[in-house]
Amino acid sequence: MVSEDGPDGGRGLAVRDVVVHYRDDDGSVATAVDGLSLDVAPGEVVALLGPSGSGKSTLLRAVAGLEPLSAGRVLWDGVDLAGVPTHRRGFGLVFQDGQLFPHRDVAGNVAFGLRMAGGPWRDPAARRARVAELLDVVGLAGFERRDVASLSGGERQRVALARSLAPRPRLLRLAGEVRDALVATGTTALFVTHDHDEAFAVADRIAVMDAGRLLQAAPPARLWHRPASRRVAEFLGYEAFLPAEGAPPDLLAAARDAGPGTVLALGPGSLHLADDGPLSGQVVASGFRRGVVETVVAVDGVGQVSVVEPSGGYLARALPTRGERVRLRPEPGAIAVIDD
């Protein structure tokens, strides 16, 4: 496990050497989470990113107390939560599909979390004020009396977020486009996503999981430009790998911190087409995506790399064709360096 620039575990959420097992249909025991440790500081947003079956959702369930630990500890502000039931942990949950109550209007859905919390929220005026405050935070001011069936999918998810934020949970587990609301409310959040773009846009740090293990946890820019291993780089979308020693000089010059024993990783954005480029290759495929043209090139001595360019450059010229020879130039700073 590699964790960079994270908290020291004294405050907020601390997951320590957590192991979670589950029993398959045939009776055999498998490991879903394997000795994982992770910290989430107060007010920090951490995304869990990884392939299906990597243990992301199981880890969330373990943090919430919905999944028993085989080993390890889950702590909040240094207090071990072993034996603390789910409803007493003070953790909120937003499901991917919202799971709203169809028989309640927007205000009724948001206020439900307050009624469950009790305490100062027993006062109807306090509940109404808190509902209005949270709807404003999530961009749904004035929606109190709206029928949830009339809402779009995105609006429903924002209502679900407001409902979970209403009782001021100390940790929120979620997925969705929610960064502004989380920052505005100072909420600590741990969420699962399969969407790389969502993780990079929402999270302060991204934790990459695979086969129940934490491979790396780092801020988005650090994770992208300095993946801890080839496995992390491959999962993030890097395509070609070659040792720094013996790499073309122009690639070395464009890479940052490349030294003996390191590996250069190239992916979309690492190269661009240029008639005077020092590298050459053969076009494998080329096509439009929204606003860009992606050309896959088998680069001589490097491997297959996707070249992404703005599509406006192709208004007056044809796309590169399969088999065409092209020249390429490295993009400074867009080549990742991996410690071998």
N, C-alpha and C positions, 0 to 999 in steps of 0.2 A: 504494500500500500504506500502511495506517495501522497502526502497532504502538504500543500504549500500555502503560506500566507493566511492560515486559518487561526482560530482562537486557541487558547491554551487549555480549554476544557474547564476552567474555573467557573464560568457563568454560561447560561444557555444550555443547549442540549449537548450531551456527551454520550456517544455510543462506544463501548469499550469491548473489543474482542468478542463480538456477538456471533453466536452460532445458532442457526435455526434449522431443524430437521423436519422433514415431512414423510409420511408413509404413502408409497405408491399403491395403486389398486392391487398389485400382486403381493402386497405385504412387505416389500423391501423398503428400506429406509434410505432416503436421499438427502443431500445437503442443499438447502436453498440459499443460506447465508453462511459464509465460511470464515470465521475469525475476523470480522470487519470492525474497524474503528473509524469514527468520524465525529468531528465537532461542528456545531452550528452556533455561531455567536448570537447574542440578542440583537434582533433587528436584521439579521443576515438572511438572504434568500439563497438556498442551495438547491441546485437541480441534480437529480439522479438520472444519469443517462447511460444507456446500455442496451444490448440486444434483448429480444424477448427471451424470458427464462433466465435472465442474469441475476434475479433476486431483488430487483428494485422494489416492487410492490410488497414482497414479503418483509423487507426491511422496514417499510412504512408501517405495516401491520404490527411488527414487533415493537416499534417505537411507541405505538398507540396502546400496546397491551392486548392487541387482538390476536397475537401469535405468541405462544410460549417460547421462551429462550431455552436452548439446550445448554448454552454456556454464555458467559459474558454478562455485561451490565448495561442498562440504560439509565442515565442520570440527568436531572435537571437542576441547574445551579449547585451541582455537587451532591445532590440528594439522590440516593439510589431509589428507583421507582419499582423495584421488585415488590410484588404484593399489592401495589396500588392499582385498583381497577381502572378500566378505560375511562369511565365517566368522571373519575376524580383526578385525572392527570392534567386537566385544563388544556387539552389539545383539541383544536378544531379540525374539521375535515371537509374538503370540497371534492365531491365526486366529479369525474370527467363529464358525466351527462347531467349534472345539476341535481337530479333527484328531488325536484320541488314537489310540494303538496298541491295537487290540481284543484282541491276544493277551497284553497285559501288564495286571497289576492296577494299582490307583491308585499304589501306591508305585513300581512298575516304570516307570510313565509319568513320574512326577516325577523319579526318579533317572536317567532317560535323559539329560536335559539335563546332569547332573553327569558322567556317564561321557564325554559328548562334550567337556566342558570340560577334563577331566583334572586335572593339578596335584594340589592337596591332596585333591580328590574321588576320587582313586584308592583311598583308604582306605575300606573298606566301612562301618566304624563312623561315619566322618565323613559319609558319604552318608546313612546311616539317620537320623542326628541332624538333618541339614539337611532331609530329607524330612518328618520329624515337625514340625519348626519351621514349615515353609511350609504344611503342611496345617492347622496350628493357626491361622496367619495368615489363611488363606482360609476358615476356618470348617468344615473337614473333618477335625478331629482324630479319630483312630481309624479312618479310612477306608483305611488302608494296604493291607489285603488284599481290599478290595472289587473286584468285577469292574466294569470301566468300563461294560459293557453294562447294568448294573443302575442306573446313575446317571441322574438327571434331566438335562435340557438345561443348566440352570443349574449343577448340580454338575459336569458335564463341563467347562464353561467355566472353573470355578474350578480344576479339576485342571490344565487347560491353562495357566492363569495361574501356578499354583505351579511347573509344569515350566519355564516361561520365566524365573521369578524365581530358581529354584534356584541357578544359577551366578553370581548377583549381576551381571546385565548392567548396563552403564553407561547404556544407553538401551533402553526397551521400546516397541515399536509394537504397538498393540492396539485392541480395541473390546470394551466390556462393562461390567458394574457392578462396578468394581474399586477405587474410590477408597480405601476403608479399607485394602486390602492394599497399595496403592501408597504411601500415607502411612506405614504401619507399617514398610515396608521402605526408605523414602527413595528410591524408584526414580523416575528421570526417565522421562517417558512422553509419546509423541506418538501419538494415536489418531484413527481415522476413524469418524464416525458420521453416519447420516442422521436420527437421532432428536434433535430439539432438546432435549427434556427430559433425555435422557441427557447431552448435552453440558453443559448448565447445571448438572446435579447432580454430575458427575464432575470437570470441568476447573477448574484455576486460571485459565486463560485460554482463550478460544475464538477460533480463527482462521477467518474466513469467506472461502471461496474461490469464484470464479466464472470460468469460461472460462480456467482456468489461472493466474489472478492472485489475489493476496491482497488482499482489499478492506479488511479490518480485523482486528486482533488486539487483544483487550482482555479484562479480567476480566468475568465474566458480567453483573454489575449495570451496569457502565459500558457494555457492548455493548448491553444492552437499552434503557437509558434515554438513551443518546447514540450512536445508530448514526451512522457516518461519512457515509453517503449514503442516498439514497432506495432504491437497489438493496439495500443491506444491510437496511434497515428492512422492505422488502417481503418479502425472504427470511425474516426473523424472524417475519413474520405481521402487521405493521402494514397497515391497510386503507385509511385515508383520509388525505390530505395536503392542507394548505392553508397559504398564507403567513401568517406571524405578523402581518404588517401587514394590517390589515383583518379579522382573525379576531375572533369574538365575544369580548367582554371576559371572560366567565366562563371561556372556554378559556385565554386568556392568563394569567388569575390562577391557574389550576390547573397550568399548565406551568411548568417550572423553566428559568431562563436563556434564555427566549425574548426575542429582540431583533430589531432591524432586519436584514433579510436572512436570517432563519432560517425554517424550515418546521416546522409542527406535524404530528406523525404520531400517529394514533389507531388503536388496535387493541383486541383483547379486554382488558377491564379498565379501559379509559380512561374509560368512561361507565357509569353505573348508572341504572336506572329510578327516578324520584322524582316524585310527584304535583306537587311544587312546583319541579321542575327548570327552569332557565332556557332549556334547549334543547328543541326538539320534533322529532318525526319520525314516520315511518310504518313499521309492522312489515312486514318482508318475509317472515320465517319465524321459528318458535320451536319448540324441542324439547328433550327431556331428553338429557343425557349423564350419565355416572356422577357423581352427587353434585351436579350443577349443571344449570341451565337456561340455554341459549344462545339469545338472541333477536337476530336480525339486523334492524337498524333503518336505514332511509334517513333520516339526520339532515339536517334542513333547513340548507342552506348549508355543510354539512360533507362529506357523502358517506355511504356505507354502512359501518356499524361494528357489530361483534358485541358484545353486552352479555352478560356472564357473571355469573350470580347463584347462590347456594346454592339447591338444589332444595327445601329444607325450607320455604321461604316459600310454596311452591305446594301445600302439603298441603290448605289450605282455600280455595284460589282457582284459577281456570282459568289456563292459559297465555295470554299475549298472542296474539291472532289476526291473521292476515294482513290487512293493510289498516287495522288499528286505529291511531289516533293516540295517541302516548305522549309523556310529558315525561321529560327526562333531565338528570342532573347530572354534571358532570365530576368525575373522581376525582383529587384533588391528587397530583401527582408521577407519575401514570400516563400522562402524555402526553409522548412523546419529542420532543426538539428536535433538528433537523438543520440544520447550517450549509449554506446554499444555495450 
